[in-house]
Amino acid sequence: MIELRFSSEDGRTRLWLSSKVVLDMAEASHRAYPHEACGVLVGRYFLPGLAVATDVLLAKARFSEDSVTRGQIVFVLDEGEAERLTVELRRLWEAKPRRHYLGDWHSHTRENCPHHSELDFQALLERYRENGRGVLSLVYVQEPFRASSVGTVWCQQSENELVQLFPAPSSKA
């Protein structure tokens, strides 16, 4: 069973990914390769600063044609897909136990890019402004013919506070 745990350097912000979440991200990333996969992390808050991701909502992103001319490959959600995710998030919010939107995840497929891009950080700040609370962003690195892994995890704590989370020693693989 695979379970991953992340923590900020000061230990005040922590994220745990259930084995189901890790496997769902891995499968979606492998299916989408060589394109990016993406989705929403859903889960529960425990104790101050601890988020546990229990579910992943997979999204169908489409390739943005004009992104190639700007030198960056970008995938976007169309309005219908965004609405579908909103309805599913609302259903999980109303279910017992109540689950929350924790943040977004997406895969990067280039071996030399296991980190967030400038566009990823801009989107993270936008999600924080929409939600008014700490929002997570996770990059899952998918590499052909190799084991895939989580690249970087960031949390937008406030308008001016961006915190990186690192693998915690207690992660099980």
C-alpha positions as CSV (number, residue, x, y, z in Angstrom):
1,M,0.0,0.0,0.0
2,I,1.4,3.4,-1.0
3,E,0.7,6.4,1.2
4,L,2.6,9.7,0.8
5,R,3.0,12.4,3.4
6,F,4.3,15.9,3.0
7,S,5.2,18.7,5.5
8,S,6.4,22.2,5.4
9,E,9.8,22.8,7.0
10,D,8.2,24.1,10.2
11,G,5.6,21.3,10.3
12,R,2.7,23.7,10.5
13,T,1.3,22.6,7.0
14,R,0.9,18.9,6.2
15,L,-0.7,16.9,3.4
16,W,-1.3,13.2,3.4
17,L,-2.2,11.4,0.2
18,S,-4.1,8.2,0.7
19,S,-3.0,5.1,-1.3
20,K,-6.2,5.5,-3.5
21,V,-5.2,9.1,-4.4
22,V,-1.6,8.1,-5.3
23,L,-2.8,5.2,-7.5
24,D,-5.5,7.3,-9.2
25,M,-3.0,10.0,-10.1
26,A,-0.5,7.4,-11.3
27,E,-3.1,5.6,-13.5
28,A,-4.5,8.9,-15.0
29,S,-0.9,10.1,-15.7
30,H,0.0,6.9,-17.5
31,R,-3.2,6.9,-19.5
32,A,-2.7,10.5,-20.6
33,Y,1.0,10.2,-21.5
34,P,2.5,12.0,-23.4
35,H,0.0,14.6,-22.5
36,E,-0.7,16.1,-19.1
37,A,-3.3,14.7,-16.8
38,C,-5.1,16.8,-14.2
39,G,-7.7,16.9,-11.5
40,V,-8.9,18.0,-8.1
41,L,-7.7,16.9,-4.7
42,V,-10.6,16.3,-2.3
43,G,-10.4,15.3,1.3
44,R,-10.8,16.4,4.9
45,Y,-9.0,18.7,7.3
46,F,-7.8,17.3,10.6
47,L,-6.1,19.3,13.3
48,P,-4.8,22.7,12.4
49,G,-2.6,22.5,9.3
50,L,-3.3,18.8,8.3
51,A,-5.2,18.0,5.1
52,V,-5.8,14.4,4.1
53,A,-6.6,13.8,0.4
54,T,-9.0,10.9,0.2
55,D,-10.3,11.3,-3.4
56,V,-9.2,12.6,-6.8
57,L,-11.6,14.0,-9.3
58,L,-10.1,13.5,-12.7
59,A,-10.6,16.2,-15.2
60,K,-10.6,16.1,-19.0
61,A,-8.4,18.9,-20.1
62,R,-8.0,20.0,-23.7
63,F,-4.8,21.2,-25.4
64,S,-4.7,24.9,-25.9
65,E,-3.7,25.4,-29.5
66,D,-2.5,29.0,-29.0
67,S,-0.2,28.0,-26.2
68,V,2.4,26.5,-28.6
69,T,2.9,29.9,-30.3
70,R,3.7,31.4,-26.9
71,G,6.3,28.7,-26.3
72,Q,4.4,27.0,-23.5
73,I,2.2,24.0,-23.8
74,V,-1.0,24.6,-21.8
75,F,-4.0,22.4,-21.0
76,V,-7.3,24.1,-20.1
77,L,-10.7,23.0,-18.9
78,D,-13.7,24.0,-20.9
79,E,-16.8,25.4,-19.3
80,G,-18.7,22.1,-19.3
81,E,-15.9,20.2,-17.6
82,A,-15.5,22.9,-15.0
83,E,-19.2,22.7,-14.3
84,R,-19.1,18.9,-14.0
85,L,-16.3,19.2,-11.4
86,T,-18.2,21.8,-9.5
87,V,-21.3,19.6,-9.3
88,E,-19.1,16.6,-8.1
89,L,-17.4,18.8,-5.5
90,R,-20.8,20.0,-4.2
91,R,-21.9,16.3,-3.9
92,L,-18.8,15.4,-1.9
93,W,-19.3,18.5,0.3
94,E,-22.9,17.4,1.1
95,A,-22.0,13.7,1.7
96,K,-21.1,12.2,5.1
97,P,-18.3,12.6,6.0
98,R,-18.1,16.0,4.4
99,R,-15.1,16.4,2.0
100,H,-13.5,19.6,1.0
101,Y,-11.7,21.0,-2.1
102,L,-8.1,20.9,-1.1
103,G,-6.4,22.0,-4.3
104,D,-5.4,20.9,-7.8
105,W,-3.0,18.4,-9.2
106,H,-1.5,17.8,-12.7
107,S,1.2,15.9,-14.3
108,H,4.3,17.0,-16.0
109,T,5.7,14.6,-18.5
110,R,9.2,16.0,-19.2
111,E,11.9,14.3,-17.2
112,N,13.6,17.6,-16.6
113,C,10.5,19.4,-15.3
114,P,9.4,17.9,-12.0
115,H,8.4,21.3,-10.6
116,H,5.8,24.0,-10.9
117,S,5.9,26.5,-13.8
118,E,5.2,30.2,-13.5
119,L,1.7,29.5,-14.9
120,D,1.2,26.9,-12.1
121,F,2.0,29.5,-9.4
122,Q,-0.3,32.1,-11.0
123,A,-3.1,29.5,-11.1
124,L,-2.4,28.6,-7.4
125,L,-2.8,32.3,-6.3
126,E,-6.0,32.6,-8.3
127,R,-7.4,29.5,-6.6
128,Y,-6.5,31.0,-3.2
129,R,-8.3,34.2,-4.1
130,E,-11.4,32.2,-5.1
131,N,-11.5,30.1,-2.0
132,G,-10.2,32.4,0.7
133,R,-8.2,29.7,2.4
134,G,-5.0,27.7,1.9
135,V,-5.0,25.9,-1.4
136,L,-2.7,23.1,-2.4
137,S,-1.0,22.5,-5.8
138,L,0.7,19.2,-6.6
139,V,2.8,18.3,-9.7
140,Y,2.9,14.6,-10.4
141,V,5.9,13.6,-12.6
142,Q,5.1,10.9,-15.1
143,E,8.1,9.4,-16.9
144,P,7.8,6.6,-19.5
145,F,9.3,3.3,-18.5
146,R,10.1,4.5,-15.0
147,A,8.4,4.8,-11.7
148,S,6.4,8.0,-11.5
149,S,6.4,10.2,-8.4
150,V,5.2,13.4,-6.9
151,G,7.5,16.3,-8.0
152,T,6.6,19.3,-5.9
153,V,3.8,20.3,-3.6
154,W,3.0,24.0,-2.7
155,C,0.4,25.6,-0.5
156,Q,-0.8,29.2,-1.0
157,Q,-1.4,30.1,2.7
158,S,-2.3,33.7,2.2
159,E,-2.0,36.4,-0.5
160,N,1.7,36.8,0.2
161,E,2.7,33.4,1.8
162,L,3.6,30.5,-0.5
163,V,4.9,27.4,1.4
164,Q,6.6,24.4,-0.1
165,L,5.9,20.9,1.3
166,F,8.5,18.2,1.3
167,P,8.2,14.4,1.7
168,A,7.9,13.5,5.3
169,P,10.1,10.7,6.7
170,S,6.9,8.7,7.6
171,S,5.9,8.2,4.0
172,K,5.3,4.6,3.1
173,A,6.0,3.3,-0.4
